[in-house]
């Protein structure tokens, strides 16, 4: 039986979508032994136990690890000044993920939680890295013009990385990341991704592009001629996700089908998913209005008719 070590990190809001991603992996690789390693932000409790039970019930082996309690000042500043405001601080945990793994794990496939598998990653997991620390796919469209060091070697997307764990540890990627964060002050645009491209410049091996099909924006997938029938790993980059009502993309169905198959059907309104948008925001807003209406009612004298 094939064994795949896969890992990710995210905050509690993304746990459900990470579970959908992993269930899509189990669907396309039913004969694989999948060991999932989740690095949770320190102090996060809500939903983690249910998340673990959900995956184990579907045949995935799960290990829960805890990330650092407080990031170094260099990383905190990078996060505060990030251009992509939708990015969670939990994404910085991936810098420390390999060092949290058990010593027996030599190769690890990292994926962001906003991904869907449509092909068995066995061939991907077996890719030769030619002595590099990681394997990854070029970002799409090509980015990194603000990082001169990537102009020749290319700028990769850190949403999927095949990691040689011993080389990562030997290279002291976390230590180098702190130094890179200091150098990137004022020019960082993509939070952890810029850091990885500086630290691993010349130490990453290009992987087939179908293992990071970025469908977050129309100019990405239209320009690349992508189709929902493509086989690989679809990555819903950017702030608009397939579970948000405001999003409309031909690739949304991939997520919705995977969610239904996983037992996480999204509620819909006029045919669009509303799971993490109106379905939660509107009831909470109404509850707050009722709360403040009751709280403030005692400050106003009761109306009485003139007798």
C-alpha positions, 0 to 999 in steps of 0.5 A: 500500500502506498504511504503519503505523508501530507501536512497543512496548517490553518486556523479554526475557520479553515478546518472544514475546508481543509477536511474537504481537501483531504477527503478529495485526496482520499477519493482519488487515492483510495488505496493509499495509506494517508498520514495527515499532519496538522500543525495547529496554531498554539491555543486553538481548540475549537473544532480540532477534536471534531476535525480529527474524528472526522478524518479518522472516520474516513480512513486517514491517520491523523497527527495533531501538532502545536505551532509556536506560541508567539512569532519572532518580531521579524515575522510579526512585522511581515504579517502586520504589513502584509498586502493580502489582508485576507491571509491568516497569521496561521500561514506563517506556521508552515515555516516551522512545520517540518521541524515538528514532524517525527524523525521517521518522516523524510518526505512531506507534501504540504498543501494549503487548505483551499485546494482540491485533488482531482488526481492521485498524487502518487507520481507527485510524491515520487518526484525526484527533487535533484538535491533541492530542498523543495519541489514546487510549481511556478506561480501563475501568472509569473510573479516576483519582479519585486524580488530580484533574486527570483528573476532568473530562478523563477518565483514559486507558489508556496501553496503546494510544496514537496519537501525533503525534510532532512534537507530542510532541517540541515538548511535551517529554513526557519532560521534563514526565514527570520533573516529573510524577513528582516531583509524583506521589510517594506517590500514583502507582498506575499507574506510567507511566500516571499520569504520562501522564495528568498530562502530557497532561491536556487534550492527548489525544483520545478514540478509539473504545473498541474499540481498547482492549478491556480484558479483564484482569479479569472485572469489566472485560469482564462490565460492558462486555458484551465478546465474543471476537467483537468487532473491534478491539484486545484488551488483557489488562490486569492480572497474569493473562495468557492464557499463564498456567495460573492464568488462565481467561477466555473471551478466552484463545482469542484469544491461543492462536489467534494464537500458533498462527498465529504459529508459537508454540504454547503447551504445555498441561496439562489444556487450560490454557496453561502456557508461562510458568508450570509448564512453566518453573518446575517443571523449573527448581525440580527442577534446583535441588533436584538441584544442591543435593542434589549440592552438600550430599552431601559434607557428610554422612558416608556411611552404613555398616553395622555390620560 
